[in-house]
Amino acid sequence: MSQTSGNIIEPAGPHDRHVLWKRLADLEVAMLTTRDVDGELHARPVQPVRVEEGRIWFFTSVNGGIADDVARDAYVHLAFVDRDGGLYASLGGDAMLLRDPEQARAMWSTTAGVWYPGGPGDPTLGLLRVDVHRADYWDVKESRPVQFFRLAAAAMTGTRPDEVAVHRQFRT
């Protein structure tokens, strides 16, 4: 365990990581942050099409801003939030844009067809693969009413609340 600014960070073991990837696979949207041509951070919502242990896949245009940003700087950031499930995840890794109609076919969905009417062989369709090298995530185990009660009690007593989430981290 390490400690940063009073917060305890637990190392995520193999089981913790496995559970994290499964939970992320159930989420429909992430925020992808890249660096634009001026070096500024640019975030936009993206829909994961496959989550594997250590790797997340997205469909994106081979001619769009994501493709251009990743060509300049492959390091990206992904943020996932599952408020109902109490999961807040921050992932960093290297992105690579691929053109692979066979792999796209294996990940295809009707939703993808809305954006890429040419199907998995659409000439504008790219696969963005993010190999995750670092993850920080917070896992809230208590219900919202319990969280509210603990925060209200801390506010009334002028004390800091106990940890409301378990902060785990790993690097590969």
BAFI-3210 file (N, C-alpha, C; in Angstrom, 3 decimals, decimal comma, padded with zeros to 6 digits):
// residues 172
n [1|2|3|4|5|6|7|8|9|10|11|12|13|14|15|16|17|18|19|20|21|22|23|24|25|26|27|28|29|30|31|32|33|34|35|36|37|38|39|40|41|42|43|44|45|46|47|48|49|50|51|52|53|54|55|56|57|58|59|60|61|62|63|64|65|66|67|68|69|70|71|72|73|74|75|76|77|78|79|80|81|82|83|84|85|86|87|88|89|90|91|92|93|94|95|96|97|98|99|100|101|102|103|104|105|106|107|108|109|110|111|112|113|114|115|116|117|118|119|120|121|122|123|124|125|126|127|128|129|130|131|132|133|134|135|136|137|138|139|140|141|142|143|144|145|146|147|148|149|150|151|152|153|154|155|156|157|158|159|160|161|162|163|164|165|166|167|168|169|170|171|172]
n.u [000,845|000,464|000,664|-000,896|-001,221|-002,713|-004,501|-005,063|-003,567|-004,210|-002,431|-003,514|-004,318|-004,053|-006,698|-008,273|-007,763|-008,847|-011,570|-012,009|-011,684|-013,848|-015,981|-015,627|-016,179|-018,917|-019,716|-020,945|-019,875|-016,928|-014,591|-012,297|-009,103|-006,878|-003,952|-004,133|-003,310|-002,061|-001,000|-002,715|-004,948|-007,585|-010,747|-013,202|-016,361|-016,440|-017,295|-016,678|-015,893|-014,889|-013,580|-010,695|-008,452|-006,234|-006,420|-008,313|-010,776|-011,959|-014,167|-013,296|-012,984|-010,761|-009,967|-010,382|-010,291|-009,385|-007,767|-005,781|-004,735|-003,704|-001,771|000,134|000,740|000,813|000,112|-002,640|-005,571|-008,125|-011,305|-013,656|-016,905|-019,078|-021,589|-023,820|-022,843|-020,695|-018,060|-015,106|-012,854|-009,574|-007,555|-004,451|-002,608|-001,082|-002,111|-003,162|-003,928|-005,682|-006,352|-008,436|-010,508|-011,443|-011,121|-012,714|-015,177|-015,583|-016,120|-018,334|-021,429|-024,934|-025,195|-022,737|-023,050|-024,639|-022,872|-020,940|-021,867|-020,979|-020,373|-018,211|-016,156|-016,009|-014,378|-013,642|-013,522|-011,793|-009,922|-009,354|-006,950|-006,239|-003,644|-003,428|-001,432|-001,346|-003,450|-005,744|-008,210|-011,336|-013,367|-016,464|-018,011|-020,194|-023,696|-025,538|-027,180|-025,812|-023,298|-024,015|-024,906|-022,493|-020,916|-022,447|-022,389|-019,664|-019,453|-021,051|-019,657|-017,264|-015,127|-012,965|-014,321|-014,306|-012,543|-014,335|-014,215|-012,413|-009,224|-007,479|-004,565|-002,606|000,235|001,612]
n.v [-001,181|002,242|005,736|008,780|012,138|011,627|009,734|006,324|004,088|001,133|-001,630|-003,115|-006,380|-009,468|-010,628|-008,383|-006,774|-008,356|-008,284|-005,546|-005,185|-006,707|-005,230|-002,791|-003,601|-003,677|-001,091|001,634|003,999|005,957|008,546|009,762|011,059|012,979|014,546|017,531|019,213|021,515|020,685|020,735|019,332|017,213|016,037|013,537|011,794|008,258|004,987|001,937|-001,041|-003,484|-004,940|-006,101|-007,869|-005,521|-004,164|-002,075|-001,603|000,461|001,757|004,055|006,905|006,752|009,093|011,135|013,423|011,974|009,990|011,611|012,886|010,689|009,777|011,764|011,736|009,010|008,417|008,143|008,947|007,442|007,755|006,346|006,176|004,780|005,532|004,417|001,884|002,543|002,947|004,486|005,180|005,724|005,552|005,066|004,850|003,470|004,206|002,789|003,034|000,939|-000,737|-003,165|-005,128|-007,763|-008,140|-006,015|-006,947|-009,024|-007,581|-006,150|-004,290|-003,417|-000,777|000,304|000,285|002,506|004,628|003,829|003,102|001,461|-000,936|-003,458|-003,354|-000,741|002,009|004,181|003,293|002,679|000,821|001,542|000,732|000,522|000,059|-000,483|000,931|001,976|002,226|003,820|003,459|003,927|002,411|002,307|000,920|001,153|001,897|004,662|006,053|005,369|006,470|009,182|009,600|009,187|011,267|013,499|013,238|013,648|016,298|017,594|017,118|018,244|016,779|014,791|012,580|008,984|006,889|006,841|005,333|002,618|003,001|001,835|000,761|000,081|-000,734|-001,588]
n.w [000,000|-000,743|000,076|-000,651|-000,163|002,178|001,334|000,939|-001,271|-002,780|-004,110|-007,126|-007,399|-009,356|-009,369|-008,707|-010,954|-012,990|-012,291|-012,590|-015,422|-016,327|-015,283|-016,600|-019,185|-019,218|-019,429|-021,357|-022,372|-022,587|-021,760|-023,968|-024,011|-025,840|-027,328|-029,116|-032,249|-031,337|-029,003|-026,903|-024,482|-025,450|-025,058|-025,692|-025,995|-026,320|-027,571|-026,216|-027,991|-027,489|-024,583|-023,236|-021,060|-020,126|-022,525|-024,677|-027,141|-029,832|-032,341|-034,858|-037,019|-039,764|-040,801|-039,025|-036,166|-033,904|-035,066|-036,229|-033,937|-032,469|-034,222|-033,946|-031,199|-029,336|-026,719|-024,632|-022,667|-020,779|-019,330|-017,221|-015,862|-013,597|-012,049|-010,720|-010,121|-008,577|-009,532|-010,566|-012,963|-014,170|-016,850|-018,481|-021,514|-024,511|-027,791|-030,887|-034,280|-036,403|-039,505|-040,128|-041,486|-040,966|-038,189|-037,373|-038,235|-036,422|-034,146|-034,717|-034,583|-034,630|-033,922|-034,661|-037,386|-037,875|-037,800|-039,597|-042,465|-044,498|-043,418|-041,825|-043,669|-044,423|-045,890|-044,323|-041,772|-038,826|-036,392|-033,114|-030,924|-027,574|-025,483|-022,226|-019,744|-017,260|-014,463|-012,378|-010,021|-008,373|-006,094|-004,906|-002,259|-000,611|-000,240|-001,704|000,235|002,622|002,108|001,956|004,602|006,033|004,997|005,765|008,554|009,000|008,138|010,040|012,389|011,876|011,040|008,997|006,584|006,806|004,495|001,536|-000,643|-002,147|-003,298|-005,960|-007,780|-010,696|-012,711|-015,856]
ca.u [000,000|001,152|-000,218|-000,725|-002,077|-003,622|-005,329|-004,368|-003,686|-003,918|-002,066|-004,545|-003,805|-004,626|-008,156|-008,833|-007,674|-009,822|-012,889|-012,082|-011,918|-015,233|-016,890|-015,494|-016,824|-020,352|-019,992|-021,208|-019,194|-015,730|-014,052|-010,952|-008,359|-005,681|-003,378|-004,419|-002,175|-001,401|-000,546|-003,751|-005,737|-008,900|-011,506|-014,471|-016,945|-016,254|-017,989|-015,842|-016,524|-014,389|-012,667|-009,916|-007,563|-005,103|-006,609|-009,673|-010,940|-012,997|-014,234|-013,117|-012,713|-009,330|-009,729|-010,871|-009,417|-008,743|-006,682|-004,715|-004,105|-002,943|-000,585|001,115|001,095|000,051|-000,314|-004,004|-006,180|-009,531|-012,002|-014,927|-017,671|-020,300|-022,065|-024,688|-022,020|-019,648|-016,735|-014,519|-011,591|-008,701|-006,611|-003,524|-001,943|-000,692|-003,144|-002,722|-005,028|-005,519|-007,375|-008,529|-011,927|-011,784|-011,281|-013,887|-016,354|-015,749|-016,587|-019,396|-022,756|-025,849|-024,887|-021,600|-023,556|-025,169|-021,739|-020,157|-022,871|-020,332|-020,090|-016,835|-015,200|-016,108|-013,016|-013,330|-013,549|-010,547|-009,978|-008,419|-006,576|-005,522|-002,960|-003,418|-000,196|-001,546|-004,851|-006,159|-009,668|-011,961|-014,476|-017,315|-018,722|-021,383|-024,829|-025,589|-027,645|-024,741|-022,299|-024,564|-024,890|-021,101|-020,458|-023,190|-021,849|-018,352|-019,679|-021,599|-018,663|-016,052|-014,041|-012,871|-014,980|-013,478|-012,473|-015,626|-013,951|-011,103|-008,426|-006,519|-003,709|-001,617|001,020|002,134]
ca.v [000,000|003,522|006,779|010,054|013,181|011,066|008,691|005,047|003,478|-000,298|-002,219|-003,997|-007,711|-010,085|-010,759|-007,029|-006,343|-009,143|-007,734|-004,226|-005,320|-007,175|-004,118|-001,813|-004,166|-003,424|000,341|001,988|005,220|006,430|009,794|009,572|012,312|012,971|015,886|018,014|019,733|022,535|020,072|020,884|018,132|017,218|014,854|013,305|010,504|007,141|003,772|000,742|-002,163|-004,697|-004,726|-007,286|-007,529|-004,703|-003,586|-001,637|-001,333|001,394|002,116|005,485|007,225|006,840|010,462|012,093|014,041|010,963|009,390|012,610|013,086|009,488|009,730|012,704|011,350|007,780|008,256|008,632|008,735|007,037|007,885|005,641|006,417|004,016|006,118|003,462|000,781|003,055|002,762|005,648|004,634|006,572|004,636|005,663|003,846|003,791|003,910|002,490|002,961|-000,192|-001,034|-004,619|-005,464|-009,046|-007,896|-005,149|-007,817|-009,773|-006,654|-005,349|-004,205|-002,580|000,616|000,717|000,500|003,864|005,520|003,304|002,375|000,499|-002,164|-003,646|-003,022|000,692|002,545|005,186|002,658|002,241|000,268|002,160|-000,194|001,186|-000,845|000,236|000,740|002,453|002,417|004,202|003,403|004,054|001,478|002,659|-000,304|001,433|002,483|006,130|006,566|005,226|007,482|010,472|009,656|009,347|012,615|014,442|013,125|014,303|017,739|018,093|017,012|018,958|015,818|014,214|011,269|007,824|006,643|006,466|004,424|001,965|003,469|000,816|001,200|-000,847|-000,354|-002,767]
ca.w [000,000|-000,691|000,555|-001,314|000,421|003,166|000,748|000,799|-002,591|-002,720|-005,405|-007,675|-007,701|-010,564|-009,269|-008,785|-012,352|-013,749|-011,966|-013,208|-016,871|-016,519|-015,001|-017,682|-020,378|-019,129|-019,565|-022,750|-022,804|-021,895|-022,302|-024,508|-024,062|-026,678|-027,512|-030,463|-033,009|-030,528|-027,759|-025,888|-024,208|-026,092|-024,632|-026,353|-025,622|-027,254|-027,146|-026,340|-028,693|-026,838|-023,459|-022,882|-019,945|-020,545|-023,864|-024,988|-028,565|-030,253|-033,749|-035,103|-038,415|-040,106|-041,283|-038,049|-035,181|-033,051|-035,852|-036,354|-032,628|-032,102|-035,087|-033,391|-029,832|-029,105|-025,331|-024,432|-021,363|-020,799|-018,054|-017,158|-014,648|-013,378|-010,794|-010,035|-009,640|-007,691|-010,126|-011,231|-013,448|-014,962|-017,495|-019,437|-022,333|-025,884|-028,783|-032,239|-035,224|-037,309|-040,511|-040,134|-041,657|-040,316|-036,759|-037,241|-038,391|-035,171|-033,113|-035,327|-033,963|-035,410|-033,587|-035,492|-038,733|-037,971|-038,061|-040,721|-043,250|-045,386|-042,678|-041,348|-044,726|-044,740|-046,037|-043,303|-040,452|-038,209|-035,038|-032,188|-029,854|-026,478|-024,558|-020,955|-018,973|-015,884|-014,084|-011,036|-009,964|-007,074|-006,009|-003,771|-001,889|000,184|-000,957|-001,656|001,539|003,617|001,776|002,356|006,052|006,484|004,653|006,598|009,914|009,003|008,035|011,306|013,458|011,481|010,825|007,660|006,548|006,491|003,054|000,974|-001,766|-002,172|-004,446|-006,376|-008,877|-011,250|-013,901|-016,550]
c.u [000,883|000,146|000,126|-001,715|-003,105|-004,516|-004,502|-004,641|-003,273|-003,453|-003,169|-003,892|-004,476|-006,145|-008,840|-008,852|-008,724|-011,239|-013,049|-012,398|-013,347|-016,227|-016,824|-016,198|-018,330|-020,719|-020,057|-020,410|-017,968|-015,394|-012,604|-010,288|-007,084|-005,088|-003,626|-003,160|-001,392|-000,866|-001,543|-004,488|-007,123|-009,597|-012,796|-015,011|-016,721|-016,955|-017,062|-016,594|-016,018|-013,435|-012,027|-009,045|-006,354|-005,279|-008,085|-009,708|-012,112|-013,018|-014,021|-012,829|-011,209|-008,963|-010,063|-009,813|-008,714|-007,564|-005,503|-003,973|-003,218|-001,689|000,518|001,647|000,219|-000,434|-001,675|-004,459|-007,638|-010,107|-013,357|-015,594|-018,908|-020,821|-022,930|-023,892|-020,872|-018,243|-016,322|-013,115|-010,878|-007,598|-005,727|-002,848|-001,624|-001,773|-002,505|-003,960|-004,733|-006,638|-007,394|-009,999|-012,334|-012,015|-012,500|-015,164|-016,638|-016,312|-017,836|-020,694|-023,643|-025,606|-023,739|-022,049|-024,161|-024,055|-020,957|-021,071|-022,266|-019,986|-018,634|-015,770|-015,229|-014,704|-012,645|-013,227|-012,149|-010,838|-008,927|-008,186|-005,786|-004,968|-002,734|-002,159|-000,320|-003,038|-004,930|-007,670|-010,131|-013,234|-015,255|-018,166|-020,021|-022,472|-024,797|-026,126|-026,566|-023,652|-022,759|-024,508|-023,463|-020,573|-021,160|-022,662|-020,497|-018,511|-020,165|-020,566|-017,365|-014,859|-014,044|-013,578|-013,951|-013,470|-013,834|-015,469|-012,580|-010,411|-007,382|-005,756|-002,885|-000,950|001,505|003,429]
c.v [001,236|004,573|008,070|011,035|012,606|009,969|007,430|004,491|002,020|-000,788|-003,176|-005,320|-008,283|-010,228|-009,399|-006,541|-007,055|-008,592|-006,354|-004,338|-005,788|-006,032|-003,064|-002,294|-003,907|-001,957|000,734|003,172|005,464|007,804|009,511|010,933|012,090|014,378|016,309|018,614|020,801|021,989|020,186|019,567|018,282|015,913|014,771|011,943|009,480|005,918|002,579|-000,356|-003,500|-004,274|-006,067|-006,901|-006,794|-003,998|-003,247|-001,194|-000,391|001,446|003,619|005,695|007,307|008,256|011,524|012,621|013,050|010,355|010,350|012,791|011,909|009,338|010,644|012,251|010,168|007,633|008,914|008,337|008,366|007,211|007,198|005,981|005,520|004,465|005,133|002,313|001,223|002,853|004,024|005,224|005,623|005,680|005,390|004,572|004,353|003,328|003,651|002,383|001,867|-000,210|-002,540|-005,016|-006,789|-008,857|-007,001|-005,978|-008,573|-008,896|-005,885|-005,397|-003,342|-001,103|001,124|001,026|001,872|004,826|005,109|002,448|001,356|-000,801|-002,275|-003,332|-001,562|001,294|003,605|004,592|002,227|001,633|000,973|001,180|000,587|000,111|-000,078|-000,118|001,182|002,612|002,835|004,090|003,393|003,229|001,794|001,439|-000,043|002,073|004,005|006,653|006,462|006,258|008,858|010,639|009,903|010,746|013,671|014,421|013,817|015,820|018,321|018,070|017,734|018,036|015,371|012,871|010,160|007,668|006,177|005,516|003,793|002,424|002,396|001,335|000,047|-000,223|-001,635|-002,432]
c.w [000,000|-000,265|-000,161|-000,719|001,392|002,626|000,556|-000,592|-002,458|-004,091|-005,859|-008,049|-008,941|-010,517|-009,388|-010,233|-013,204|-013,534|-012,614|-014,698|-017,141|-016,292|-016,098|-018,947|-020,380|-019,344|-021,039|-023,264|-021,937|-022,459|-022,699|-024,603|-024,858|-026,650|-028,950|-031,092|-032,236|-029,210|-026,625|-025,697|-024,825|-025,704|-025,407|-025,946|-026,733|-026,679|-027,316|-027,091|-028,170|-025,720|-023,150|-021,693|-020,494|-021,876|-024,081|-026,448|-028,809|-031,772|-033,845|-036,580|-038,648|-040,542|-040,248|-037,100|-034,281|-033,789|-035,968|-035,035|-032,247|-032,969|-034,565|-032,032|-029,439|-027,664|-025,136|-023,004|-021,575|-019,405|-018,182|-015,840|-014,674|-012,023|-010,020|-009,439|-008,745|-008,216|-010,856|-011,642|-014,358|-015,514|-018,469|-020,241|-023,719|-026,846|-030,135|-033,120|-036,243|-038,342|-040,641|-040,247|-040,999|-038,826|-036,505|-037,343|-037,088|-034,051|-033,538|-034,536|-034,853|-035,128|-034,448|-036,910|-038,942|-038,375|-039,305|-041,595|-044,220|-044,692|-042,260|-042,402|-045,137|-044,805|-045,003|-041,901|-040,008|-036,855|-034,207|-031,058|-028,821|-025,565|-023,261|-020,166|-017,519|-015,643|-012,627|-011,045|-008,521|-007,098|-004,733|-003,457|-001,148|-000,662|-000,830|-000,329|002,622|003,361|002,250|003,867|006,573|006,184|005,511|008,035|010,007|008,945|009,358|012,428|013,119|011,290|009,368|007,641|006,330|004,979|002,548|-000,208|-001,579|-003,453|-004,747|-007,590|-009,387|-012,449|-014,542|-017,264]
res [m|s|q|t|s|g|n|i|i|e|p|a|g|p|h|d|r|h|v|l|w|k|r|l|a|d|l|e|v|a|m|l|t|t|r|d|v|d|g|e|l|h|a|r|p|v|q|p|v|r|v|e|e|g|r|i|w|f|f|t|s|v|n|g|g|i|a|d|d|v|a|r|d|a|y|v|h|l|a|f|v|d|r|d|g|g|l|y|a|s|l|g|g|d|a|m|l|l|r|d|p|e|q|a|r|a|m|w|s|t|t|a|g|v|w|y|p|g|g|p|g|d|p|t|l|g|l|l|r|v|d|v|h|r|a|d|y|w|d|v|k|e|s|r|p|v|q|f|f|r|l|a|a|a|a|m|t|g|t|r|p|d|e|v|a|v|h|r|q|f|r|t]
***
